[in-house]
Amino acid sequence: MDNLSPGERIAAVRAIDAAENRAREALRVLEDVARFALDDRHLTDRYKALRHQLCAAAAVIPSDHRIQARNTLGDVGTGLSTAAESSRMGVAEVVAANGARAEESLRSLEEWLKLFDAERAAEVKQLRYHVYTLSRSLQLSLSNQSRFASTRLYVLVDGCESIERFRRLCESLVEAGVGVLQLRDKRLADRDLLDRARSMSEIVRGSDTLCVVNDRPDLAVLSGASGVHVGQSELSVRDARRVLGPGGMVGVSTHSIEQARQAVLDGADYIGVGPTFPSVTKGFDAYPGLPLLRAVAAEIRLPAFAIGGITEENLDAVLGCGIARVAVSHAVVGSPSPAEAARRLNQRLAAAAESQVAIRCPVSDPT
């Protein structure tokens, strides 16, 4: 700073003031999207924290110096605008525009702060990286809410005794309106597993049903499946995407609220939450149960499927937690009529989802 002339110092302070204001305004818009468009407390809190960190970093320039340096009436940039700035086609465009605005403003702020405090400039650099992550998480939460809007029932199936029986089961579940089918089988050889995955992908093609392969993004790619589901000890979301390529769907199993929050930041497209109850298909050392469902429902809007021992008999307890998406296996495939069991579950889940929307978005009194 000692090398700056008074005129250069005024220019630098003006630039810092403008960049910090632009970044803070953009972060506030993104925070409001998380708060009002998504009702997502997790992302809302993250954006709020970023705003406060930004203010602290920019405080290296005293507020009275910034006010004295302002020259809004003489600022040549206040009259500049483009046609793209005057309209937005939807909430997704609001997020994209303000994410870019925050990132560009933070880059400018970082450069100008280097003239005054290298440590504060480095802090702003890290804030910019956090904005990249949060903008992706916000965009994915919005897009996946749309992708899973009518998806309530997720069914895990194994490879069955034969591929013919597997095909019949998958066809009946697609016809029954199951939203997601997951192929999960630890017994089959890779070639047989790939044959099942290809059959599943073929069966769902042209329907509203998505299909995923458990733990194997390579087989998901080869079979043309919608994506892959990974656990906490399997591939990370990042590594799964490197195999799937752009456009592939990645789901993640989460067993705590911290893991659910991290899955959002990691860029998952949906999460499985549980185990809720003991299951006949898979054992666990601990069952976070209904309290975890309540915690996720309270703060996360990325599509979340309760999983673990869920049946028609205990479904009301799950729905009472505020989650109206479930992933099941035995409750459907172990039924004498899997398709009928799926239809019954779907009907109850759809009714619960409508009730939850009505509670979150009550009809206002027109008077």
C-alpha positions as YAML, in Angstrom:
chain: A
units: angstrom
residues:
- id: 1
  name: MET
  ca: [0.00, 0.00, 0.00]
- id: 2
  name: ASP
  ca: [2.94, 2.34, 0.63]
- id: 3
  name: ASN
  ca: [3.72, 2.30, -3.09]
- id: 4
  name: LEU
  ca: [0.31, 3.69, -4.03]
- id: 5
  name: SER
  ca: [-0.27, 7.32, -4.81]
- id: 6
  name: PRO
  ca: [-3.34, 8.96, -3.23]
- id: 7
  name: GLY
  ca: [-5.18, 8.68, -6.56]
- id: 8
  name: GLU
  ca: [-4.31, 4.99, -6.89]
- id: 9
  name: ARG
  ca: [-5.37, 4.39, -3.31]
- id: 10
  name: ILE
  ca: [-8.77, 5.99, -3.97]
- id: 11
  name: ALA
  ca: [-9.21, 3.87, -7.13]
- id: 12
  name: ALA
  ca: [-8.30, 0.68, -5.24]
- id: 13
  name: VAL
  ca: [-10.67, 1.44, -2.36]
- id: 14
  name: ARG
  ca: [-13.49, 2.21, -4.80]
- id: 15
  name: ALA
  ca: [-12.88, -1.08, -6.60]
- id: 16
  name: ILE
  ca: [-12.82, -3.03, -3.33]
- id: 17
  name: ASP
  ca: [-16.01, -1.33, -2.15]
- id: 18
  name: ALA
  ca: [-17.83, -2.10, -5.41]
- id: 19
  name: ALA
  ca: [-16.59, -5.69, -5.66]
- id: 20
  name: GLU
  ca: [-17.51, -6.49, -2.05]
- id: 21
  name: ASN
  ca: [-20.97, -4.96, -2.48]
- id: 22
  name: ARG
  ca: [-21.61, -6.89, -5.71]
- id: 23
  name: ALA
  ca: [-20.47, -10.17, -4.19]
- id: 24
  name: ARG
  ca: [-22.51, -9.66, -1.02]
- id: 25
  name: GLU
  ca: [-25.63, -8.74, -3.00]
- id: 26
  name: ALA
  ca: [-25.26, -11.83, -5.20]
- id: 27
  name: LEU
  ca: [-24.75, -14.07, -2.16]
- id: 28
  name: ARG
  ca: [-27.89, -12.60, -0.60]
- id: 29
  name: VAL
  ca: [-29.89, -13.48, -3.73]
- id: 30
  name: LEU
  ca: [-28.54, -17.05, -3.66]
- id: 31
  name: GLU
  ca: [-29.30, -17.29, 0.05]
- id: 32
  name: ASP
  ca: [-32.86, -16.18, -0.66]
- id: 33
  name: VAL
  ca: [-33.22, -18.87, -3.33]
- id: 34
  name: ALA
  ca: [-32.12, -21.50, -0.82]
- id: 35
  name: ARG
  ca: [-34.42, -20.01, 1.80]
- id: 36
  name: PHE
  ca: [-37.58, -19.19, -0.14]
- id: 37
  name: ALA
  ca: [-37.48, -21.34, -3.29]
- id: 38
  name: LEU
  ca: [-36.13, -24.49, -1.62]
- id: 39
  name: ASP
  ca: [-36.80, -24.07, 2.12]
- id: 40
  name: ASP
  ca: [-33.31, -25.53, 2.48]
- id: 41
  name: ARG
  ca: [-31.90, -24.57, 5.88]
- id: 42
  name: HIS
  ca: [-28.56, -26.24, 5.23]
- id: 43
  name: LEU
  ca: [-27.71, -24.20, 2.13]
- id: 44
  name: THR
  ca: [-29.29, -21.06, 3.60]
- id: 45
  name: ASP
  ca: [-26.95, -21.29, 6.59]
- id: 46
  name: ARG
  ca: [-23.97, -21.88, 4.31]
- id: 47
  name: TYR
  ca: [-24.67, -18.78, 2.23]
- id: 48
  name: LYS
  ca: [-25.26, -16.68, 5.34]
- id: 49
  name: ALA
  ca: [-21.90, -17.80, 6.74]
- id: 50
  name: LEU
  ca: [-20.20, -16.88, 3.46]
- id: 51
  name: ARG
  ca: [-21.65, -13.37, 3.58]
- id: 52
  name: HIS
  ca: [-20.30, -12.83, 7.08]
- id: 53
  name: GLN
  ca: [-16.88, -14.19, 6.11]
- id: 54
  name: LEU
  ca: [-16.83, -11.84, 3.13]
- id: 55
  name: CYS
  ca: [-17.61, -8.81, 5.30]
- id: 56
  name: ALA
  ca: [-14.83, -9.79, 7.70]
- id: 57
  name: ALA
  ca: [-12.29, -10.14, 4.88]
- id: 58
  name: ALA
  ca: [-13.19, -6.78, 3.35]
- id: 59
  name: ALA
  ca: [-13.02, -5.03, 6.73]
- id: 60
  name: VAL
  ca: [-9.28, -4.50, 6.15]
- id: 61
  name: ILE
  ca: [-10.45, -1.26, 4.50]
- id: 62
  name: PRO
  ca: [-12.14, 0.89, 7.16]
- id: 63
  name: SER
  ca: [-15.78, 1.61, 6.38]
- id: 64
  name: ASP
  ca: [-15.30, 5.38, 6.59]
- id: 65
  name: HIS
  ca: [-12.54, 5.17, 3.96]
- id: 66
  name: ARG
  ca: [-14.84, 3.25, 1.66]
- id: 67
  name: ILE
  ca: [-17.64, 5.77, 2.11]
- id: 68
  name: GLN
  ca: [-15.32, 8.70, 1.46]
- id: 69
  name: ALA
  ca: [-14.01, 7.08, -1.73]
- id: 70
  name: ARG
  ca: [-17.44, 6.39, -3.21]
- id: 71
  name: ASN
  ca: [-18.47, 8.38, -6.26]
- id: 72
  name: THR
  ca: [-21.67, 6.77, -7.47]
- id: 73
  name: LEU
  ca: [-22.79, 9.76, -9.55]
- id: 74
  name: GLY
  ca: [-19.46, 9.84, -11.35]
- id: 75
  name: ASP
  ca: [-19.10, 6.08, -11.79]
- id: 76
  name: VAL
  ca: [-19.03, 5.34, -15.53]
- id: 77
  name: GLY
  ca: [-20.18, 1.77, -14.91]
- id: 78
  name: THR
  ca: [-23.57, 2.57, -13.37]
- id: 79
  name: GLY
  ca: [-25.18, 3.21, -16.74]
- id: 80
  name: LEU
  ca: [-23.87, 0.07, -18.44]
- id: 81
  name: SER
  ca: [-26.16, -2.92, -18.85]
- id: 82
  name: THR
  ca: [-27.01, -5.71, -21.29]
- id: 83
  name: ALA
  ca: [-30.29, -7.17, -22.46]
- id: 84
  name: ALA
  ca: [-29.55, -10.40, -20.59]
- id: 85
  name: GLU
  ca: [-29.48, -8.51, -17.29]
- id: 86
  name: SER
  ca: [-33.06, -7.27, -17.63]
- id: 87
  name: SER
  ca: [-34.89, -10.62, -17.51]
- id: 88
  name: ARG
  ca: [-34.76, -14.11, -16.00]
- id: 89
  name: MET
  ca: [-36.59, -17.15, -17.37]
- id: 90
  name: GLY
  ca: [-36.76, -19.00, -14.06]
- id: 91
  name: VAL
  ca: [-35.19, -19.61, -10.68]
- id: 92
  name: ALA
  ca: [-32.39, -21.64, -12.28]
- id: 93
  name: GLU
  ca: [-31.34, -18.58, -14.29]
- id: 94
  name: VAL
  ca: [-31.39, -16.47, -11.12]
- id: 95
  name: VAL
  ca: [-29.00, -18.95, -9.53]
- id: 96
  name: ALA
  ca: [-26.71, -19.12, -12.57]
- id: 97
  name: ALA
  ca: [-26.55, -15.33, -12.99]
- id: 98
  name: ASN
  ca: [-25.90, -14.56, -9.35]
- id: 99
  name: GLY
  ca: [-23.46, -17.42, -8.92]
- id: 100
  name: ALA
  ca: [-21.41, -16.00, -11.78]
- id: 101
  name: ARG
  ca: [-21.74, -12.47, -10.38]
- id: 102
  name: ALA
  ca: [-20.48, -13.57, -6.96]
- id: 103
  name: GLU
  ca: [-17.55, -15.49, -8.46]
- id: 104
  name: GLU
  ca: [-16.46, -12.62, -10.73]
- id: 105
  name: SER
  ca: [-16.79, -10.05, -7.94]
- id: 106
  name: LEU
  ca: [-14.76, -12.16, -5.54]
- id: 107
  name: ARG
  ca: [-12.03, -12.54, -8.17]
- id: 108
  name: SER
  ca: [-11.86, -8.77, -8.56]
- id: 109
  name: LEU
  ca: [-11.91, -8.26, -4.79]
- id: 110
  name: GLU
  ca: [-9.08, -10.74, -4.34]
- id: 111
  name: GLU
  ca: [-6.84, -8.88, -6.79]
- id: 112
  name: TRP
  ca: [-7.45, -5.44, -5.31]
- id: 113
  name: LEU
  ca: [-7.01, -6.68, -1.73]
- id: 114
  name: LYS
  ca: [-3.50, -7.87, -2.66]
- id: 115
  name: LEU
  ca: [-2.51, -4.19, -2.64]
- id: 116
  name: PHE
  ca: [-3.45, -3.96, 1.05]
- id: 117
  name: ASP
  ca: [-3.40, -7.37, 2.74]
- id: 118
  name: ALA
  ca: [-2.22, -10.61, 1.11]
- id: 119
  name: GLU
  ca: [-3.74, -12.73, 3.88]
- id: 120
  name: ARG
  ca: [-7.21, -11.22, 3.36]
- id: 121
  name: ALA
  ca: [-6.85, -11.68, -0.39]
- id: 122
  name: ALA
  ca: [-6.10, -15.37, 0.18]
- id: 123
  name: GLU
  ca: [-9.23, -15.64, 2.34]
- id: 124
  name: VAL
  ca: [-11.33, -14.20, -0.47]
- id: 125
  name: LYS
  ca: [-9.79, -16.70, -2.89]
- id: 126
  name: GLN
  ca: [-11.00, -19.53, -0.66]
- id: 127
  name: LEU
  ca: [-14.44, -17.91, -0.42]
- id: 128
  name: ARG
  ca: [-14.64, -17.98, -4.22]
- id: 129
  name: TYR
  ca: [-14.00, -21.72, -4.20]
- id: 130
  name: HIS
  ca: [-16.75, -22.15, -1.60]
- id: 131
  name: VAL
  ca: [-19.12, -20.23, -3.86]
- id: 132
  name: TYR
  ca: [-18.34, -22.61, -6.73]
- id: 133
  name: THR
  ca: [-19.31, -25.54, -4.49]
- id: 134
  name: LEU
  ca: [-22.45, -23.95, -3.09]
- id: 135
  name: SER
  ca: [-23.67, -22.78, -6.50]
- id: 136
  name: ARG
  ca: [-23.36, -26.33, -7.80]
- id: 137
  name: SER
  ca: [-25.19, -27.68, -4.75]
- id: 138
  name: LEU
  ca: [-27.97, -25.13, -5.14]
- id: 139
  name: GLN
  ca: [-28.37, -25.83, -8.87]
- id: 140
  name: LEU
  ca: [-28.40, -29.60, -8.28]
- id: 141
  name: SER
  ca: [-31.00, -29.28, -5.53]
- id: 142
  name: LEU
  ca: [-33.24, -27.30, -7.88]
- id: 143
  name: SER
  ca: [-32.76, -29.52, -10.92]
- id: 144
  name: ASN
  ca: [-33.15, -32.76, -8.98]
- id: 145
  name: GLN
  ca: [-36.29, -31.55, -7.27]
- id: 146
  name: SER
  ca: [-37.68, -31.27, -10.79]
- id: 147
  name: ARG
  ca: [-36.19, -34.60, -11.93]
- id: 148
  name: PHE
  ca: [-37.65, -36.43, -8.92]
- id: 149
  name: ALA
  ca: [-40.84, -34.38, -8.66]
- id: 150
  name: SER
  ca: [-43.15, -37.36, -9.14]
- id: 151
  name: THR
  ca: [-40.68, -40.00, -7.96]
- id: 152
  name: ARG
  ca: [-41.66, -41.42, -4.58]
- id: 153
  name: LEU
  ca: [-40.97, -45.14, -4.63]
- id: 154
  name: TYR
  ca: [-37.49, -46.59, -5.14]
- id: 155
  name: VAL
  ca: [-37.14, -50.38, -5.30]
- id: 156
  name: LEU
  ca: [-33.93, -52.37, -4.93]
- id: 157
  name: VAL
  ca: [-33.89, -55.67, -6.84]
- id: 158
  name: ASP
  ca: [-31.37, -58.48, -7.05]
- id: 159
  name: GLY
  ca: [-30.59, -60.47, -10.17]
- id: 160
  name: CYS
  ca: [-33.18, -63.21, -9.43]
- id: 161
  name: GLU
  ca: [-32.70, -66.89, -10.29]
- id: 162
  name: SER
  ca: [-32.70, -66.19, -14.02]
- id: 163
  name: ILE
  ca: [-32.62, -63.23, -16.35]
- id: 164
  name: GLU
  ca: [-36.12, -64.12, -17.54]
- id: 165
  name: ARG
  ca: [-37.53, -63.81, -14.04]
- id: 166
  name: PHE
  ca: [-35.53, -60.62, -13.53]
- id: 167
  name: ARG
  ca: [-37.05, -59.12, -16.67]
- id: 168
  name: ARG
  ca: [-40.58, -60.05, -15.64]
- id: 169
  name: LEU
  ca: [-40.09, -58.47, -12.23]
- id: 170
  name: CYS
  ca: [-38.65, -55.23, -13.63]
- id: 171
  name: GLU
  ca: [-41.38, -54.98, -16.28]
- id: 172
  name: SER
  ca: [-44.10, -55.39, -13.65]
- id: 173
  name: LEU
  ca: [-42.54, -52.73, -11.40]
- id: 174
  name: VAL
  ca: [-42.17, -50.24, -14.23]
- id: 175
  name: GLU
  ca: [-45.81, -50.83, -15.17]
- id: 176
  name: ALA
  ca: [-46.76, -50.29, -11.51]
- id: 177
  name: GLY
  ca: [-45.15, -46.83, -11.58]
- id: 178
  name: VAL
  ca: [-41.98, -47.39, -9.54]
- id: 179
  name: GLY
  ca: [-39.85, -44.25, -9.84]
- id: 180
  name: VAL
  ca: [-36.38, -45.79, -9.49]
- id: 181
  name: LEU
  ca: [-35.10, -49.34, -9.85]
- id: 182
  name: GLN
  ca: [-31.72, -50.21, -8.41]
- id: 183
  name: LEU
  ca: [-29.88, -53.39, -9.34]
- id: 184
  name: ARG
  ca: [-28.06, -54.59, -6.25]
- id: 185
  name: ASP
  ca: [-26.57, -58.08, -6.28]
- id: 186
  name: LYS
  ca: [-23.32, -59.13, -4.60]
- id: 187
  name: ARG
  ca: [-23.54, -62.75, -5.85]
- id: 188
  name: LEU
  ca: [-23.55, -62.49, -9.62]
- id: 189
  name: ALA
  ca: [-20.42, -62.54, -11.75]
- id: 190
  name: ASP
  ca: [-19.69, -59.30, -13.59]
- id: 191
  name: ARG
  ca: [-20.90, -60.58, -16.95]
- id: 192
  name: ASP
  ca: [-24.22, -61.74, -15.51]
- id: 193
  name: LEU
  ca: [-24.58, -58.49, -13.59]
- id: 194
  name: LEU
  ca: [-23.99, -56.51, -16.77]
- id: 195
  name: ASP
  ca: [-26.60, -58.60, -18.61]
- id: 196
  name: ARG
  ca: [-29.14, -57.77, -15.88]
- id: 197
  name: ALA
  ca: [-28.20, -54.08, -15.97]
- id: 198
  name: ARG
  ca: [-28.61, -53.95, -19.74]
- id: 199
  name: SER
  ca: [-31.99, -55.65, -19.49]
- id: 200
  name: MET
  ca: [-33.10, -53.20, -16.82]
- id: 201
  name: SER
  ca: [-32.00, -50.22, -18.92]
- id: 202
  name: GLU
  ca: [-33.86, -51.58, -21.91]
- id: 203
  name: ILE
  ca: [-37.03, -52.14, -19.89]
- id: 204
  name: VAL
  ca: [-37.18, -48.62, -18.42]
- id: 205
  name: ARG
  ca: [-36.41, -46.92, -21.74]
- id: 206
  name: GLY
  ca: [-39.30, -44.68, -22.73]
- id: 207
  name: SER
  ca: [-40.89, -44.84, -19.27]
- id: 208
  name: ASP
  ca: [-40.75, -42.46, -16.29]
- id: 209
  name: THR
  ca: [-38.69, -44.97, -14.31]
- id: 210
  name: LEU
  ca: [-35.00, -44.32, -13.65]
- id: 211
  name: CYS
  ca: [-32.55, -47.18, -13.19]
- id: 212
  name: VAL
  ca: [-29.30, -47.27, -11.26]
- id: 213
  name: VAL
  ca: [-26.62, -49.84, -10.53]
- id: 214
  name: ASN
  ca: [-25.32, -50.29, -7.00]
- id: 215
  name: ASP
  ca: [-21.64, -49.42, -6.49]
- id: 216
  name: ARG
  ca: [-20.58, -50.01, -10.12]
- id: 217
  name: PRO
  ca: [-20.37, -46.88, -12.27]
- id: 218
  name: ASP
  ca: [-18.50, -48.89, -14.92]
- id: 219
  name: LEU
  ca: [-21.45, -51.24, -15.35]
- id: 220
  name: ALA
  ca: [-23.84, -48.29, -15.28]
- id: 221
  name: VAL
  ca: [-22.01, -46.78, -18.25]
- id: 222
  name: LEU
  ca: [-21.80, -50.03, -20.19]
- id: 223
  name: SER
  ca: [-25.48, -50.82, -19.64]
- id: 224
  name: GLY
  ca: [-26.81, -47.33, -20.35]
- id: 225
  name: ALA
  ca: [-28.32, -47.03, -16.86]
- id: 226
  name: SER
  ca: [-29.36, -43.63, -15.47]
- id: 227
  name: GLY
  ca: [-26.59, -43.71, -12.91]
- id: 228
  name: VAL
  ca: [-25.05, -45.34, -9.87]
- id: 229
  name: HIS
  ca: [-25.65, -45.51, -6.14]
- id: 230
  name: VAL
  ca: [-22.67, -45.53, -3.78]
- id: 231
  name: GLY
  ca: [-22.24, -46.01, -0.04]
- id: 232
  name: GLN
  ca: [-19.98, -44.32, 2.46]
- id: 233
  name: SER
  ca: [-17.21, -46.89, 1.93]
- id: 234
  name: GLU
  ca: [-17.48, -47.10, -1.87]
- id: 235
  name: LEU
  ca: [-16.43, -44.62, -4.55]
- id: 236
  name: SER
  ca: [-16.86, -40.94, -3.81]
- id: 237
  name: VAL
  ca: [-19.35, -38.84, -5.77]
- id: 238
  name: ARG
  ca: [-16.44, -37.21, -7.56]
- id: 239
  name: ASP
  ca: [-14.87, -40.50, -8.62]
- id: 240
  name: ALA
  ca: [-18.21, -41.98, -9.63]
- id: 241
  name: ARG
  ca: [-18.83, -38.96, -11.88]
- id: 242
  name: ARG
  ca: [-15.40, -39.35, -13.45]
- id: 243
  name: VAL
  ca: [-16.48, -42.80, -14.59]
- id: 244
  name: LEU
  ca: [-20.06, -41.88, -15.52]
- id: 245
  name: GLY
  ca: [-19.23, -38.67, -17.33]
- id: 246
  name: PRO
  ca: [-21.49, -35.61, -17.44]
- id: 247
  name: GLY
  ca: [-25.20, -36.26, -17.14]
- id: 248
  name: GLY
  ca: [-24.90, -39.42, -15.05]
- id: 249
  name: MET
  ca: [-26.86, -39.62, -11.81]
- id: 250
  name: VAL
  ca: [-25.12, -40.34, -8.51]
- id: 251
  name: GLY
  ca: [-26.96, -41.28, -5.34]
- id: 252
  name: VAL
  ca: [-25.32, -41.63, -1.92]
- id: 253
  name: SER
  ca: [-26.25, -43.59, 1.21]
- id: 254
  name: THR
  ca: [-26.09, -41.43, 4.35]
- id: 255
  name: HIS
  ca: [-26.29, -42.55, 7.97]
- id: 256
  name: SER
  ca: [-26.03, -39.23, 9.81]
- id: 257
  name: ILE
  ca: [-27.03, -35.61, 9.30]
- id: 258
  name: GLU
  ca: [-23.36, -34.74, 8.78]
- id: 259
  name: GLN
  ca: [-23.08, -37.27, 5.96]
- id: 260
  name: ALA
  ca: [-26.29, -35.94, 4.40]
- id: 261
  name: ARG
  ca: [-24.95, -32.38, 4.47]
- id: 262
  name: GLN
  ca: [-21.66, -33.51, 2.95]
- id: 263
  name: ALA
  ca: [-23.45, -35.40, 0.18]
- id: 264
  name: VAL
  ca: [-25.18, -32.15, -0.80]
- id: 265
  name: LEU
  ca: [-21.85, -30.32, -0.96]
- id: 266
  name: ASP
  ca: [-20.21, -33.23, -2.80]
- id: 267
  name: GLY
  ca: [-22.75, -32.88, -5.61]
- id: 268
  name: ALA
  ca: [-24.98, -35.94, -5.09]
- id: 269
  name: ASP
  ca: [-28.22, -36.03, -7.08]
- id: 270
  name: TYR
  ca: [-30.17, -37.69, -4.28]
- id: 271
  name: ILE
  ca: [-29.50, -39.35, -0.94]
- id: 272
  name: GLY
  ca: [-30.62, -42.49, 0.80]
- id: 273
  name: VAL
  ca: [-31.23, -41.88, 4.51]
- id: 274
  name: GLY
  ca: [-31.09, -44.64, 7.07]
- id: 275
  name: PRO
  ca: [-31.17, -47.39, 8.00]
- id: 276
  name: THR
  ca: [-34.52, -46.59, 9.54]
- id: 277
  name: PHE
  ca: [-35.54, -50.03, 10.83]
- id: 278
  name: PRO
  ca: [-33.86, -53.45, 10.89]
- id: 279
  name: SER
  ca: [-34.09, -55.11, 7.49]
- id: 280
  name: VAL
  ca: [-34.31, -58.69, 6.28]
- id: 281
  name: THR
  ca: [-31.96, -57.92, 3.37]
- id: 282
  name: LYS
  ca: [-29.07, -56.11, 5.06]
- id: 283
  name: GLY
  ca: [-27.73, -55.82, 8.59]
- id: 284
  name: PHE
  ca: [-26.21, -52.77, 10.29]
- id: 285
  name: ASP
  ca: [-24.41, -52.17, 13.56]
- id: 286
  name: ALA
  ca: [-26.54, -49.11, 14.31]
- id: 287
  name: TYR
  ca: [-29.88, -47.72, 13.24]
- id: 288
  name: PRO
  ca: [-30.17, -43.91, 13.24]
- id: 289
  name: GLY
  ca: [-33.88, -44.43, 12.68]
- id: 290
  name: LEU
  ca: [-36.64, -41.85, 12.67]
- id: 291
  name: PRO
  ca: [-34.62, -39.05, 14.34]
- id: 292
  name: LEU
  ca: [-32.32, -38.93, 11.31]
- id: 293
  name: LEU
  ca: [-35.28, -38.73, 8.95]
- id: 294
  name: ARG
  ca: [-36.63, -35.77, 10.94]
- id: 295
  name: ALA
  ca: [-33.24, -34.03, 10.88]
- id: 296
  name: VAL
  ca: [-32.87, -34.42, 7.12]
- id: 297
  name: ALA
  ca: [-36.46, -33.34, 6.45]
- id: 298
  name: ALA
  ca: [-35.91, -30.23, 8.56]
- id: 299
  name: GLU
  ca: [-32.98, -28.84, 6.63]
- id: 300
  name: ILE
  ca: [-32.21, -30.56, 3.31]
- id: 301
  name: ARG
  ca: [-34.19, -30.35, 0.07]
- id: 302
  name: LEU
  ca: [-32.06, -32.55, -2.15]
- id: 303
  name: PRO
  ca: [-34.35, -35.54, -2.87]
- id: 304
  name: ALA
  ca: [-34.04, -37.93, 0.07]
- id: 305
  name: PHE
  ca: [-35.28, -41.52, 0.25]
- id: 306
  name: ALA
  ca: [-35.79, -43.13, 3.63]
- id: 307
  name: ILE
  ca: [-34.42, -46.67, 3.55]
- id: 308
  name: GLY
  ca: [-34.05, -49.66, 5.80]
- id: 309
  name: GLY
  ca: [-36.77, -52.08, 6.83]
- id: 310
  name: ILE
  ca: [-39.64, -49.90, 5.63]
- id: 311
  name: THR
  ca: [-42.94, -51.73, 5.17]
- id: 312
  name: GLU
  ca: [-46.59, -50.89, 4.63]
- id: 313
  name: GLU
  ca: [-47.09, -51.34, 8.36]
- id: 314
  name: ASN
  ca: [-44.47, -48.81, 9.52]
- id: 315
  name: LEU
  ca: [-44.76, -46.39, 6.61]
- id: 316
  name: ASP
  ca: [-46.88, -43.92, 8.59]
- id: 317
  name: ALA
  ca: [-44.05, -43.47, 11.09]
- id: 318
  name: VAL
  ca: [-41.73, -42.56, 8.20]
- id: 319
  name: LEU
  ca: [-44.21, -40.16, 6.65]
- id: 320
  name: GLY
  ca: [-44.69, -38.50, 10.02]
- id: 321
  name: CYS
  ca: [-41.03, -37.44, 9.88]
- id: 322
  name: GLY
  ca: [-41.68, -35.24, 6.83]
- id: 323
  name: ILE
  ca: [-40.15, -37.53, 4.20]
- id: 324
  name: ALA
  ca: [-42.43, -38.86, 1.45]
- id: 325
  name: ARG
  ca: [-39.88, -40.82, -0.56]
- id: 326
  name: VAL
  ca: [-38.86, -44.35, 0.40]
- id: 327
  name: ALA
  ca: [-36.50, -47.02, -0.90]
- id: 328
  name: VAL
  ca: [-37.56, -50.60, -0.24]
- id: 329
  name: SER
  ca: [-36.68, -54.11, -1.28]
- id: 330
  name: HIS
  ca: [-38.42, -56.92, 0.61]
- id: 331
  name: ALA
  ca: [-41.61, -54.89, 1.10]
- id: 332
  name: VAL
  ca: [-42.13, -55.09, -2.66]
- id: 333
  name: VAL
  ca: [-40.08, -57.92, -4.16]
- id: 334
  name: GLY
  ca: [-40.85, -60.19, -1.20]
- id: 335
  name: SER
  ca: [-44.59, -59.67, -1.64]
- id: 336
  name: PRO
  ca: [-46.79, -62.30, -3.33]
- id: 337
  name: SER
  ca: [-47.61, -59.58, -5.86]
- id: 338
  name: PRO
  ca: [-44.72, -57.07, -6.16]
- id: 339
  name: ALA
  ca: [-46.61, -54.86, -8.60]
- id: 340
  name: GLU
  ca: [-49.64, -54.56, -6.31]
- id: 341
  name: ALA
  ca: [-47.44, -53.84, -3.30]
- id: 342
  name: ALA
  ca: [-45.68, -51.13, -5.30]
- id: 343
  name: ARG
  ca: [-49.00, -49.55, -6.33]
- id: 344
  name: ARG
  ca: [-50.22, -49.43, -2.74]
- id: 345
  name: LEU
  ca: [-47.02, -47.81, -1.52]
- id: 346
  name: ASN
  ca: [-47.04, -45.32, -4.39]
- id: 347
  name: GLN
  ca: [-50.58, -44.22, -3.62]
- id: 348
  name: ARG
  ca: [-49.80, -43.57, 0.03]
- id: 349
  name: LEU
  ca: [-46.57, -41.76, -0.80]
- id: 350
  name: ALA
  ca: [-48.26, -39.53, -3.39]
- id: 351
  name: ALA
  ca: [-50.98, -38.57, -0.90]
- id: 352
  name: ALA
  ca: [-48.38, -37.79, 1.76]
- id: 353
  name: ALA
  ca: [-46.37, -35.68, -0.68]
- id: 354
  name: GLU
  ca: [-49.44, -33.60, -1.54]
- id: 355
  name: SER
  ca: [-50.13, -33.03, 2.15]
- id: 356
  name: GLN
  ca: [-46.55, -31.91, 2.78]
- id: 357
  name: VAL
  ca: [-46.67, -29.44, -0.12]
- id: 358
  name: ALA
  ca: [-49.94, -28.01, 1.21]
- id: 359
  name: ILE
  ca: [-48.35, -27.53, 4.64]
- id: 360
  name: ARG
  ca: [-45.26, -25.79, 3.21]
- id: 361
  name: CYS
  ca: [-47.25, -23.66, 0.76]
- id: 362
  name: PRO
  ca: [-50.58, -22.83, 2.40]
- id: 363
  name: VAL
  ca: [-53.18, -21.06, 0.26]
- id: 364
  name: SER
  ca: [-53.31, -17.43, 1.32]
- id: 365
  name: ASP
  ca: [-56.55, -15.65, 2.07]
- id: 366
  name: PRO
  ca: [-57.36, -13.53, -1.03]
- id: 367
  name: THR
  ca: [-58.92, -10.89, 1.18]
...
